[in-house]
Amino acid sequence: MNRNPRISVRTLLAALVLLFLLGGVTRTFGQVHIAGQASAAWTASQPGPSQYSFNDGRSTFGWRGDLFVDAELSDNVLFLSSFRMDQDRTLNVDLFVLRVTDVLSLPLNVEAGETEIPFGNLGERRYPKTNPFLTLPLGREHATTLRRSDYEIYSTDPQYSAATNNFRLLDRGLYDLGFKAFGSVGVVDYAFALTNGMLSSTSTYATNGLNGSKGIGKIARLSVTPVIGLTIGASWAKGPFLKDSWNSPQGYPYPATYDPLTHQQRTFGGDIDFSFEHFSFYGETFFNSWDFADEYGASLDAFGYSAEARYTIVPRFTVGARVGELRFNKMSRNIYGVLSSPERWDHNVMRVETALGYRVSREMLLKAVYVWNRTFGLPSDPRDNSFGVQSVVSF
Amino acid sequence: MRHASFRRVYAYCICSLILLAAACHIVRAQQNGATGTIQGSILAPAEDISGSFMREKKLLHYDSHNHAGEPIQSYRLAELAVVYIEDAGVRAPTPPPAEHPRLNQFQMVFRPLVLAVSAGTTVDFPNNDNLFHNVFSYSQPKEFDLGRYPRGDMRSVRFDKPGTVNVFCDIHSYMYATILVFDHPYFAVCDDDDNFAIPAVPEGHYTLAYWYGRKKMESKRITVKAGETTTVMFQ
């Protein structure tokens, strides 16, 4: 397949701003810090009719690069950014913020730009070097049956992910354009953000980098660290997730009564992070609701959790396991004024991952991961388990 | 064929005898008190390594307490520099010190940045920060991974093999330190006036090296004479 690199206007703009900033910062302060990660992987999955069947079951090589470009502009003004590319050759600007720390000598930091959304506590686990697995937790990866293109649900289509524009519940690494205030007071950490998009429709994957909704997303997180090594957090988010205007592929506009602000996403989450000696545990759970009263007579709800544990057996060798599950509510659809019998708007799914990691050196990690997927509610569970190996270097 | 083999054995014997004689000479010189002292100064001002640590600490993307925090105390030269003989020529193991040397984790950096110990020494790694560190090393002389432990706790590691041990924190990637493990006692750190002294060095010709921060900076050929002081300046 001959595929051309896709470089968007947004990418070019970001690169230009970065170059300008780098040039100025380097010349003036010499305080630029550049780091990154590069990884190469080989994955093979079963060729089932499922979104988890990677590349239609063909064994596949892939790569990913993360570049972190940061600068200390003054004692309390920082520029932080991270850029991500993979075999799609599309440059994603994940993080791109100007941060002011210790505002007015208070325990308050603020930042603006493309910021990390303070929902959950994924932290550095989003990067291959610190993620013992090949993917993020299930709730951040699963593409639901709700399509962005026409806001229809396609729960009867087992290959719904082929449309590639399905909403996720939590949008992968969760970055969005906005403003964030955060800090810590004693054992309590807090964060509050206003963003263009919402958890399921961040600007990271939007075509032009800006969301098409006139609403603003509001996200907050509060966490407490009662003892070193244990952090318990709670997150909340609310905001519109649909575009202001829309034309279906057939050219039908929204109904005249449509108001995207009445379609809100509400999400509550809890997370726990515990580690001691050579063991670490991370768990997160969330309840997500999308308002769709007009279209479906109810909201589209989902509950999910993920729990992962890691243990370093001896220096260099680490084993890990993660289990995650997503459950969706039942609803009746209004078809020409007749309510259908209740059915789930997406299939409940479960994933179990096991991983073995070997640190070749401080900079290089090798890992092997087996992923076992289970989809409920279909006549038979799709064959979509996978195995992959990945090497990661940091620099 | 037989002659060639005989010559090789003969050459080995001669070389071994020479080396043995040299070693005996050094040991005897030491036993007889035929030793001298190496002393000197490091004239280069201590680079403010703490500043670069401070910057990297602030630039951690996912530190939930992401603000500058307390300024990191500047390193004294004694925490940064070690002077040592590279080619002592003979193993002269010394008994480990009664009190374990410490590599502290404090203000999210290691202190000192360079620690010199004799083989057989046990080093303590106390955590004095109000967060976790995960000290580890994959260096050939000693591999270890201490895991995570809280403030006030300590783990210890014994270093039996000579060599350079690079120490890192698995959580805070910018944290590093070096432990230089020697199989002889001829090494020293600077005092507060940037001077160093290595006493009781057997007379002979040596290479004196100067380690600063993360790497060896300079080495000089020197001659130590019995009862005399050899002065060396590192710039």
HADDOCK unambig.tbl for C-alpha pairs under 7 A between the chains (distance, minus, plus):
assign (segid A and resid 70 and name CA) (segid B and resid 59 and name CA) 6.70 0.50 0.50
assign (segid A and resid 72 and name CA) (segid B and resid 55 and name CA) 6.78 0.50 0.50
assign (segid A and resid 101 and name CA) (segid B and resid 67 and name CA) 5.44 0.50 0.50
assign (segid A and resid 102 and name CA) (segid B and resid 67 and name CA) 6.33 0.50 0.50
assign (segid A and resid 123 and name CA) (segid B and resid 62 and name CA) 5.52 0.50 0.50
assign (segid A and resid 124 and name CA) (segid B and resid 62 and name CA) 6.39 0.50 0.50
assign (segid A and resid 183 and name CA) (segid B and resid 65 and name CA) 6.32 0.50 0.50
assign (segid A and resid 184 and name CA) (segid B and resid 65 and name CA) 6.02 0.50 0.50
assign (segid A and resid 228 and name CA) (segid B and resid 131 and name CA) 5.69 0.50 0.50
assign (segid A and resid 228 and name CA) (segid B and resid 132 and name CA) 6.70 0.50 0.50
assign (segid A and resid 228 and name CA) (segid B and resid 150 and name CA) 6.20 0.50 0.50
assign (segid A and resid 229 and name CA) (segid B and resid 132 and name CA) 6.68 0.50 0.50
assign (segid A and resid 276 and name CA) (segid B and resid 148 and name CA) 5.24 0.50 0.50
assign (segid A and resid 276 and name CA) (segid B and resid 149 and name CA) 6.30 0.50 0.50
assign (segid A and resid 277 and name CA) (segid B and resid 147 and name CA) 4.08 0.50 0.50
assign (segid A and resid 277 and name CA) (segid B and resid 148 and name CA) 4.02 0.50 0.50
assign (segid A and resid 277 and name CA) (segid B and resid 149 and name CA) 5.77 0.50 0.50
assign (segid A and resid 278 and name CA) (segid B and resid 147 and name CA) 4.71 0.50 0.50
assign (segid A and resid 278 and name CA) (segid B and resid 148 and name CA) 6.50 0.50 0.50
assign (segid A and resid 315 and name CA) (segid B and resid 144 and name CA) 5.83 0.50 0.50
assign (segid A and resid 315 and name CA) (segid B and resid 145 and name CA) 5.27 0.50 0.50
assign (segid A and resid 361 and name CA) (segid B and resid 138 and name CA) 6.74 0.50 0.50
